[in-house]
Amino acid sequence: MPAPARLREDADLPTRRLAGLALNPSVPESVLLRLLAAAPLAVRMVLCRDRVLPDAVVDAVIAHPDHHTRGFFARNPHVDPAQRARLVDDPEWLVRAHLAEGPEVDLLDRPRPLPDETVIHMIRTYDDDLQWSLYRHVSAGLRASMPTHPNAEVRRRGLGMFGSSSAEVRAAMLTDPDEGVREMARQRARLEDPAWVESALPDRPCHARTDMLVNRALSAAVVGCVLATPVGRQDRAMIAGNPTLPPDAVILLAADPDPEIRGRIARRADLRPTERRALVADPDPGVRRKVAHHADLGPAERAALATDPDPDVRLAVSVHPGLSEEERARIDYEVPPGGDFGRCLPAWTPEDPEAVRPNALSEHPLLRRRAARYHLLPPDLVARLADDDLGVRVLLAQNHPDAPAPLLLRSFVEYTGAERAHLTTRPDFPTEGLAAFADHEEPAVRALATRDPATGPAVVDRLSRDPDPAVRAAAARHPNLPRPRLAELLDDEELAHAAAANPALSPDAVRRLVDAIPMTGSPAA
């Protein structure tokens, strides 16, 4: 498929106008169908990939003779996944590949899952090279049922959860009636067998050796060799975090001269009190900061860390769950005011909303920030955290589905860190009153005025000439842009695309764009 970036770069002015028209929410279905039938590929890309489409247009896309066009629709994040699923048996391999890969979304966004029956059909019929990214499209219900699904192919895909499955499910996998499932289960089980890992461990630094030393079951012989004659300089650090490391090796590495290794030991969940107490007094503040996160720290350990000379250590222990609010208040900690406060993926297994309440009610900003990340925070806690420190406000605005409009706006205006733009995509982000920001010194805030339907024509006209290109483009799409200026921008090399997407474009202008500009593309191009 031609690269989308290259299609955009190579588009001439008439093509950019038509691409803008393809996004225009006010153009009739008949125009969209004509664009789909005859416009250049760059226009069909925008039409099929970047917007919701009427049912009749979807039908025409599914039946379109050009597989590139169908492939663009297969990756559309805006349409119902059931519509994309209609391409599941497309005759063209590339279209099926794009359906399996799914929409291009932010790493923190989970694409809406394809229907379960579609995913199962893909597992049963697609080649392995088309299935590597299917996990992105699997619903939570199907994911949970895969290890015990009636279909053997689906059970094979469920073997990725072998390590986290119950003993009963693992036993069923190992005795599965399907030989392929049994063999794959045995391969997974071998990774938990120290003797097998010892026999298969590469004798040179490589990815396989790293994986085994970090994640797999280690025999006493492997640990002894790493401690005595490591193959690579990172071998000791690798085993320091391995959950199967025996206690005697943990004791040894807790006193390693390398602070990186001691730090990895300090993070271990199975760290025993004797080693932990030594690490509480470690000369390296990074090690002390890591050990401060252990939930089972005793009173003496918490007291020592609470008066640590390093401010980061004091901050780390100040959020310890064993402290009372009074004890936290006595610690000399300082929370950095800035930072990146972005989105957090919701947990696959929802946490009890009431379990978050103590953090939400805490006087400690970092604990309130933890609570603000929780997607299912009860309404009374949402209201409580909406007027708090910057990090709490922004995290709440970024993550809670019912974050109020004033909070979303305030967070966008005050916050300049990562994922700021995501705030404007929240469903309750306001539009009324944003014209007041038209003269703001910051372009991103100034552009908010173009989201307000009440922003006057003179202001929109001025913003279409703004020094910032994003502000100019946003103003070119505003329905209050004066008609003469809109007509002018249709001939502007930079803003023609945005101007053609303006919903106030008159029917006559739409007709001229469609009829007067030669459509040189062909459905098979």
C-alpha positions as CSV (number, residue, x, y, z in Angstrom):
1,M,0.0,0.0,0.0
2,P,1.3,3.5,-0.8
3,A,2.6,5.2,2.3
4,P,0.0,7.6,3.7
5,A,2.6,10.3,4.3
6,R,3.8,10.1,0.7
7,L,0.2,10.3,-0.5
8,R,-0.3,13.5,1.5
9,E,3.0,15.0,0.4
10,D,2.5,14.3,-3.3
11,A,-1.1,15.6,-3.4
12,D,-1.6,18.7,-5.6
13,L,-4.0,21.5,-4.7
14,P,-7.1,20.0,-6.3
15,T,-6.5,16.7,-4.5
16,R,-6.0,18.5,-1.2
17,R,-9.3,20.3,-1.7
18,L,-11.1,17.0,-2.4
19,A,-9.4,15.4,0.7
20,G,-10.8,18.2,2.8
21,L,-14.2,17.7,1.3
22,A,-14.0,14.0,2.2
23,L,-13.9,15.1,5.9
24,N,-16.5,17.8,5.6
25,P,-19.4,16.7,7.9
26,S,-22.0,18.6,5.9
27,V,-21.5,17.1,2.5
28,P,-24.2,14.7,1.4
29,E,-23.9,11.0,1.0
30,S,-24.0,11.4,-2.8
31,V,-20.8,13.4,-2.7
32,L,-19.0,10.9,-0.6
33,L,-20.0,8.1,-2.9
34,R,-18.7,10.1,-5.9
35,L,-15.4,10.7,-4.2
36,L,-15.1,7.1,-3.4
37,A,-15.8,6.1,-6.9
38,A,-13.5,8.4,-8.8
39,A,-11.3,10.6,-6.6
40,P,-7.5,10.0,-6.4
41,L,-6.2,7.5,-3.9
42,A,-5.1,10.2,-1.5
43,V,-8.7,11.4,-1.2
44,R,-10.0,7.9,-0.8
45,M,-7.5,7.3,1.9
46,V,-8.8,10.2,4.0
47,L,-12.4,9.3,3.3
48,C,-12.1,5.6,4.2
49,R,-9.6,6.0,7.2
50,D,-10.3,9.2,8.9
51,R,-14.0,9.6,9.6
52,V,-17.3,7.8,10.4
53,L,-19.2,6.9,7.2
54,P,-22.9,6.5,6.4
55,D,-24.0,2.9,5.9
56,A,-24.4,3.2,2.2
57,V,-20.8,4.5,1.8
58,V,-19.6,1.6,4.0
59,D,-21.3,-0.8,1.7
60,A,-19.6,0.8,-1.3
61,V,-16.2,0.7,0.4
62,I,-16.6,-3.0,1.1
63,A,-17.4,-3.7,-2.5
64,H,-14.8,-1.2,-3.9
65,P,-12.5,-2.8,-6.6
66,D,-9.4,-1.2,-5.3
67,H,-7.8,-3.2,-2.4
68,H,-5.8,-0.1,-1.2
69,T,-9.1,1.6,-0.6
70,R,-10.5,-1.3,1.3
71,G,-7.3,-1.6,3.2
72,F,-7.6,2.0,4.4
73,F,-11.0,1.2,5.8
74,A,-9.7,-1.8,7.6
75,R,-7.6,0.5,9.7
76,N,-10.3,3.1,10.4
77,P,-10.4,3.8,14.2
78,H,-13.7,5.8,13.9
79,V,-16.1,3.3,12.6
80,D,-17.8,0.4,14.4
81,P,-15.5,-2.6,14.5
82,A,-18.3,-4.7,13.2
83,Q,-18.2,-2.7,10.0
84,R,-14.5,-3.3,9.6
85,A,-15.1,-7.0,10.4
86,R,-17.0,-7.3,7.1
87,L,-13.5,-7.4,5.4
88,V,-12.5,-10.5,7.3
89,D,-12.6,-12.7,4.2
90,D,-11.4,-10.1,1.8
91,P,-9.8,-11.9,-1.2
92,E,-6.7,-9.6,-1.0
93,W,-4.0,-10.6,1.6
94,L,-3.1,-7.0,2.2
95,V,-6.6,-6.1,3.2
96,R,-6.8,-9.0,5.7
97,A,-3.3,-7.9,7.0
98,H,-4.6,-4.4,7.7
99,L,-7.7,-5.7,9.4
100,A,-5.5,-7.9,11.6
101,E,-3.2,-5.0,12.4
102,G,-6.1,-2.8,13.2
103,P,-6.4,1.0,13.5
104,E,-3.4,3.2,14.2
105,V,-4.0,4.4,17.7
106,D,-1.9,5.8,20.4
107,L,0.0,3.3,22.5
108,L,-2.2,4.0,25.5
109,D,-5.4,3.5,23.5
110,R,-6.9,0.1,23.2
111,P,-8.7,-0.3,19.9
112,R,-12.3,-1.3,20.3
113,P,-12.3,-5.1,20.0
114,L,-13.5,-6.8,16.9
115,P,-16.5,-9.0,17.4
116,D,-15.6,-12.3,19.1
117,E,-16.8,-14.4,16.2
118,T,-14.6,-12.4,13.8
119,V,-11.5,-12.9,16.0
120,I,-12.2,-16.6,16.3
121,H,-12.7,-16.8,12.5
122,M,-9.3,-15.0,12.0
123,I,-7.6,-17.4,14.4
124,R,-9.0,-20.4,12.6
125,T,-8.3,-19.2,9.1
126,Y,-5.5,-16.7,8.9
127,D,-1.9,-17.6,8.5
128,D,0.4,-17.1,11.5
129,D,2.0,-14.0,9.9
130,L,-1.4,-12.3,10.0
131,Q,-2.1,-13.1,13.6
132,W,0.8,-11.5,15.5
133,S,-1.2,-8.4,16.4
134,L,-4.6,-10.0,16.9
135,Y,-4.3,-9.7,20.7
136,R,-5.1,-5.9,20.3
137,H,-8.6,-6.7,19.1
138,V,-9.6,-9.4,21.6
139,S,-12.4,-8.6,24.1
140,A,-11.8,-9.2,27.8
141,G,-14.4,-12.0,27.7
142,L,-12.8,-13.8,24.8
143,R,-9.4,-13.3,26.3
144,A,-10.5,-15.0,29.5
145,S,-12.1,-18.0,27.7
146,M,-9.3,-18.7,25.2
147,P,-7.3,-21.2,27.3
148,T,-10.4,-23.4,27.6
149,H,-12.2,-22.6,24.3
150,P,-13.8,-25.5,22.4
151,N,-11.7,-24.7,19.3
152,A,-8.1,-26.0,19.5
153,E,-6.7,-23.1,17.4
154,V,-8.2,-20.6,19.9
155,R,-6.7,-22.6,22.8
156,R,-3.3,-22.4,21.2
157,R,-3.6,-18.6,21.1
158,G,-4.6,-18.7,24.8
159,L,-1.3,-20.4,25.7
160,G,0.2,-16.9,26.0
161,M,-1.6,-16.8,29.4
162,F,-0.1,-20.1,30.5
163,G,2.1,-18.5,33.2
164,S,-0.8,-16.6,34.8
165,S,-3.4,-19.4,34.5
166,S,-4.6,-21.4,37.4
167,A,-3.1,-24.8,38.2
168,E,-6.3,-26.4,36.9
169,V,-6.2,-24.6,33.6
170,R,-2.5,-25.3,33.2
171,A,-3.1,-29.0,33.8
172,A,-5.8,-29.0,31.2
173,M,-3.4,-27.4,28.7
174,L,-0.8,-30.0,29.3
175,T,-3.3,-32.8,28.8
176,D,-5.2,-31.1,26.0
177,P,-6.7,-33.6,23.4
178,D,-4.9,-31.6,20.6
179,E,-1.3,-32.5,20.2
180,G,-0.3,-29.0,19.1
181,V,-1.8,-27.5,22.2
182,R,-0.1,-30.1,24.4
183,E,3.3,-29.5,22.8
184,M,3.0,-25.7,23.1
185,A,1.9,-26.1,26.7
186,R,4.9,-28.3,27.4
187,Q,7.2,-25.7,25.8
188,R,5.7,-23.1,28.2
189,A,6.1,-25.4,31.2
190,R,9.8,-26.0,30.3
191,L,10.5,-22.3,31.0
192,E,9.6,-23.0,34.6
193,D,11.9,-26.0,34.8
194,P,15.3,-25.0,36.2
195,A,16.9,-28.1,34.7
196,W,15.6,-27.4,31.2
197,V,16.6,-23.7,31.4
198,E,20.1,-24.8,32.5
199,S,20.4,-27.1,29.5
200,A,19.1,-24.5,27.0
201,L,20.9,-21.4,28.4
202,P,23.1,-19.9,25.7
203,D,26.8,-19.5,26.6
204,R,27.2,-16.1,25.1
205,P,25.4,-12.7,25.6
206,C,22.2,-12.7,23.5
207,H,18.5,-11.9,23.8
208,A,17.7,-15.6,24.7
209,R,20.2,-15.6,27.5
210,T,18.9,-12.3,28.8
211,D,15.3,-13.6,28.8
212,M,16.3,-16.7,30.7
213,L,18.4,-14.9,33.3
214,V,15.8,-12.3,33.9
215,N,12.5,-14.2,33.7
216,R,13.0,-18.0,33.8
217,A,13.5,-20.5,36.5
218,L,17.2,-20.6,37.5
219,S,19.0,-23.7,38.9
220,A,21.6,-23.5,41.6
221,A,24.2,-24.3,39.0
222,V,23.2,-21.5,36.7
223,V,23.2,-19.0,39.6
224,G,26.6,-20.3,40.8
225,C,28.1,-19.9,37.3
226,V,26.8,-16.3,37.0
227,L,28.1,-15.4,40.4
228,A,31.5,-17.0,39.8
229,T,32.2,-16.5,36.1
230,P,29.6,-14.2,34.4
231,V,29.5,-14.4,30.6
232,G,28.4,-10.7,30.3
233,R,28.9,-7.7,32.5
234,Q,25.1,-7.5,33.1
235,D,24.6,-11.1,34.1
236,R,24.7,-10.4,37.8
237,A,22.3,-7.5,37.4
238,M,20.0,-9.7,35.3
239,I,19.6,-12.4,37.9
240,A,19.2,-9.9,40.7
241,G,15.6,-9.3,39.8
242,N,14.7,-12.9,38.9
243,P,11.9,-14.1,41.2
244,T,13.4,-17.6,41.4
245,L,16.8,-16.4,42.8
246,P,17.5,-18.5,45.9
247,P,17.8,-16.7,49.3
248,D,21.6,-17.2,49.6
249,A,22.2,-15.5,46.3
250,V,19.9,-12.6,47.4
251,I,22.0,-12.2,50.5
252,L,25.2,-12.2,48.5
253,L,23.9,-9.7,45.9
254,A,22.4,-7.4,48.5
255,A,26.0,-6.6,49.5
256,D,27.3,-6.3,45.9
257,P,29.7,-3.4,45.3
258,D,27.6,-2.3,42.3
259,P,24.7,0.0,43.4
260,E,22.6,-1.0,40.4
261,I,22.6,-4.6,41.5
262,R,21.8,-3.7,45.1
263,G,19.0,-1.5,43.8
264,R,17.5,-4.4,41.9
265,I,17.7,-6.5,45.0
266,A,16.0,-3.7,46.9
267,R,13.0,-3.9,44.6
268,R,12.5,-7.7,45.1
269,A,9.1,-8.6,46.6
270,D,10.6,-11.5,48.5
271,L,13.3,-9.4,50.2
272,R,13.7,-10.6,53.8
273,P,13.9,-8.3,56.8
274,T,17.6,-8.9,57.4
275,E,18.6,-7.8,53.9
276,R,16.0,-5.1,53.8
277,R,17.3,-3.5,57.0
278,A,20.8,-3.4,55.6
279,L,19.6,-1.7,52.4
280,V,17.6,0.9,54.4
281,A,21.1,2.1,55.5
282,D,22.7,1.6,52.1
283,P,25.2,4.4,51.1
284,D,23.5,4.9,47.8
285,P,20.3,7.0,48.0
286,G,18.9,5.3,44.9
287,V,19.0,2.0,46.7
288,R,17.4,3.5,49.8
289,R,14.7,5.1,47.6
290,K,13.8,1.7,46.1
291,V,13.6,-0.1,49.4
292,A,11.3,2.6,50.7
293,H,8.5,1.2,48.6
294,H,8.3,-2.1,50.4
295,A,4.8,-2.3,52.0
296,D,6.0,-4.3,55.0
297,L,8.6,-1.9,56.3
298,G,8.7,-1.9,60.0
299,P,8.3,1.2,62.2
300,A,12.1,1.6,62.7
301,E,12.8,1.3,59.0
302,R,10.1,3.8,58.2
303,A,11.4,6.2,60.8
304,A,15.0,5.9,59.5
305,L,13.9,6.6,55.9
306,A,11.6,9.5,57.0
307,T,14.6,11.4,58.3
308,D,16.9,10.4,55.4
309,P,19.3,13.2,54.3
310,D,18.2,12.6,50.7
311,P,14.9,14.4,49.8
312,D,13.9,11.8,47.2
313,V,14.2,9.1,49.8
314,R,12.0,11.0,52.2
315,L,9.5,11.6,49.4
316,A,9.4,7.9,48.5
317,V,8.7,6.8,52.1
318,S,6.2,9.5,52.7
319,V,3.6,7.6,50.7
320,H,4.1,4.4,52.6
321,P,0.8,2.6,53.4
322,G,1.9,2.0,56.9
323,L,2.0,5.6,57.8
324,S,-0.8,7.6,59.4
325,E,-1.7,11.0,58.0
326,E,-0.1,12.5,61.1
327,E,3.2,10.6,60.5
328,R,3.2,11.7,56.9
329,A,2.8,15.3,57.9
330,R,5.9,15.1,60.1
331,I,8.1,14.1,57.2
332,D,10.0,16.9,55.5
333,Y,9.1,16.0,51.9
334,E,8.5,18.2,48.8
335,V,6.4,17.1,45.8
336,P,7.8,18.5,42.5
337,P,5.1,20.8,41.1
338,G,5.6,20.0,37.5
339,G,5.8,16.7,35.5
340,D,4.0,14.8,32.8
341,F,0.5,13.9,33.9
342,G,-0.9,11.7,31.1
343,R,-3.3,8.9,30.7
344,C,-3.2,5.5,32.4
345,L,-4.6,2.3,30.9
346,P,-7.5,1.0,32.9
347,A,-6.8,-2.3,34.7
348,W,-8.1,-5.4,33.0
349,T,-9.5,-6.4,36.4
350,P,-11.2,-3.3,37.9
351,E,-10.1,-2.4,41.4
352,D,-12.7,-1.8,44.2
353,P,-13.5,1.9,44.0
354,E,-13.7,2.1,47.7
355,A,-10.1,0.8,48.1
356,V,-9.0,4.1,46.4
357,R,-10.8,6.3,49.0
358,P,-8.0,6.6,51.6
359,N,-5.6,7.9,48.9
360,A,-8.2,10.3,47.6
361,L,-8.8,11.7,51.0
362,S,-5.1,11.9,52.0
363,E,-3.4,15.2,52.5
364,H,-0.4,13.9,50.5
365,P,-0.5,15.1,46.8
366,L,1.2,12.0,45.5
367,L,-1.5,9.7,47.0
368,R,-4.2,11.9,45.7
369,R,-2.5,11.7,42.3
370,R,-2.6,7.9,42.5
371,A,-6.4,8.1,43.2
372,A,-6.9,10.5,40.4
373,R,-5.6,8.0,37.9
374,Y,-8.4,5.6,38.7
375,H,-11.0,5.4,36.0
376,L,-13.9,4.3,38.3
377,L,-13.5,6.9,41.0
378,P,-16.9,7.5,42.7
379,P,-18.6,10.9,42.0
380,D,-18.0,12.3,45.4
381,L,-14.3,11.8,45.1
382,V,-14.3,13.2,41.6
383,A,-15.8,16.4,43.0
384,R,-13.2,16.4,45.9
385,L,-10.2,16.0,43.6
386,A,-11.4,18.5,40.9
387,D,-9.9,21.4,42.9
388,D,-6.5,20.3,44.0
389,D,-2.9,20.5,43.0
390,L,-2.0,20.6,39.3
391,G,-1.0,16.9,39.0
392,V,-4.2,15.7,40.7
393,R,-6.4,17.9,38.6
394,V,-4.8,16.9,35.3
395,L,-4.6,13.2,36.1
396,L,-8.3,13.3,37.0
397,A,-9.1,15.2,33.8
398,Q,-7.0,12.8,31.7
399,N,-8.4,9.6,33.1
400,H,-11.9,9.9,34.5
401,P,-14.7,9.4,32.0
402,D,-16.9,11.9,33.9
403,A,-14.3,14.6,34.5
404,P,-16.4,17.9,34.5
405,A,-16.0,20.4,31.7
406,P,-14.5,23.2,33.9
407,L,-11.8,20.9,35.1
408,L,-11.0,19.8,31.6
409,L,-10.6,23.4,30.4
410,R,-8.7,24.5,33.4
411,S,-6.3,21.5,33.1
412,F,-5.7,22.3,29.4
413,V,-4.9,25.9,30.0
414,E,-2.6,25.3,33.0
415,Y,-0.9,22.1,31.9
416,T,1.8,22.0,29.2
417,G,3.2,18.5,29.6
418,A,2.8,15.2,27.7
419,E,-0.6,14.3,26.2
420,R,-2.0,17.8,26.8
421,A,-3.9,17.6,23.5
422,H,-5.7,14.5,24.7
423,L,-7.7,16.7,27.1
424,T,-9.6,18.3,24.2
425,T,-10.7,14.9,22.9
426,R,-12.6,14.1,26.1
427,P,-16.4,14.0,25.5
428,D,-17.2,16.8,28.0
429,F,-14.5,19.2,26.9
430,P,-16.4,22.5,26.7
431,T,-17.0,24.6,23.6
432,E,-19.0,27.6,25.0
433,G,-17.0,30.6,26.2
434,L,-13.8,29.6,24.4
435,A,-13.9,32.7,22.3
436,A,-12.4,34.5,25.3
437,F,-9.1,32.8,24.6
438,A,-8.7,34.3,21.0
439,D,-6.0,36.7,22.2
440,H,-4.1,34.3,24.5
441,E,-0.4,34.4,24.1
442,E,0.0,30.7,23.7
443,P,-1.1,29.3,20.3
444,A,-2.5,26.1,21.8
445,V,-4.8,28.0,24.1
446,R,-5.6,30.6,21.4
447,A,-6.7,27.8,19.1
448,L,-9.4,27.0,21.7
449,A,-11.4,29.9,20.3
450,T,-11.9,28.0,17.1
451,R,-13.8,25.3,19.0
452,D,-16.4,27.8,20.1
453,P,-19.4,28.0,17.7
454,A,-20.1,31.6,19.0
455,T,-16.7,33.0,18.0
456,G,-17.5,35.9,15.7
457,P,-16.6,36.1,12.0
458,A,-14.1,38.9,12.6
459,V,-12.2,37.0,15.2
460,V,-12.2,33.8,13.1
461,D,-11.0,35.8,10.1
462,R,-8.1,37.1,12.2
463,L,-7.2,33.7,13.5
464,S,-7.1,32.3,10.0
465,R,-4.1,34.7,9.6
466,D,-2.5,33.8,12.9
467,P,1.3,33.3,13.0
468,D,0.8,29.7,14.2
469,P,-0.1,27.2,11.4
470,A,-2.3,25.0,13.7
471,V,-4.4,28.0,14.7
472,R,-4.7,29.0,11.0
473,A,-5.8,25.5,10.0
474,A,-8.4,25.3,12.9
475,A,-9.8,28.7,11.9
476,A,-10.1,27.7,8.3
477,R,-12.6,25.0,9.4
478,H,-14.7,27.3,11.6
479,P,-18.3,27.7,10.2
480,N,-18.2,31.5,11.1
481,L,-15.3,32.2,8.8
482,P,-16.5,34.9,6.4
483,R,-17.5,33.6,3.0
484,P,-15.0,35.7,1.0
485,R,-12.1,34.5,3.3
486,L,-13.3,30.9,2.9
487,A,-13.3,31.2,-0.8
488,E,-9.9,32.7,-0.7
489,L,-8.5,29.9,1.4
490,L,-9.8,27.2,-1.1
491,D,-6.9,28.5,-3.3
492,D,-4.4,28.6,-0.5
493,E,-1.7,25.9,-0.8
494,E,-1.5,25.5,2.9
495,L,-5.1,25.8,4.0
496,A,-7.1,24.5,1.1
497,H,-7.6,21.1,2.8
498,A,-8.9,22.7,6.0
499,A,-11.1,25.1,4.1
500,A,-12.7,22.4,2.1
501,A,-13.6,20.6,5.3
502,N,-15.4,23.7,6.6
503,P,-19.1,22.6,7.3
504,A,-20.3,26.1,6.1
505,L,-19.1,25.4,2.6
506,S,-22.0,26.2,0.3
507,P,-23.6,23.5,-1.8
508,D,-22.6,25.4,-4.9
509,A,-18.9,25.5,-3.7
510,V,-19.1,21.7,-3.0
511,R,-20.5,21.1,-6.4
512,R,-17.8,23.2,-8.1
513,L,-15.1,21.3,-6.2
514,V,-16.6,17.9,-7.3
515,D,-17.5,18.8,-10.9
516,A,-15.0,21.3,-12.0
517,I,-11.9,19.6,-10.8
518,P,-10.8,16.6,-12.9
519,M,-10.7,13.4,-10.9
520,T,-7.7,11.7,-12.4
521,G,-7.7,8.7,-10.1
522,S,-9.3,5.4,-11.0
523,P,-10.8,2.9,-8.7
524,A,-7.9,0.5,-9.3
525,A,-5.2,3.1,-8.8
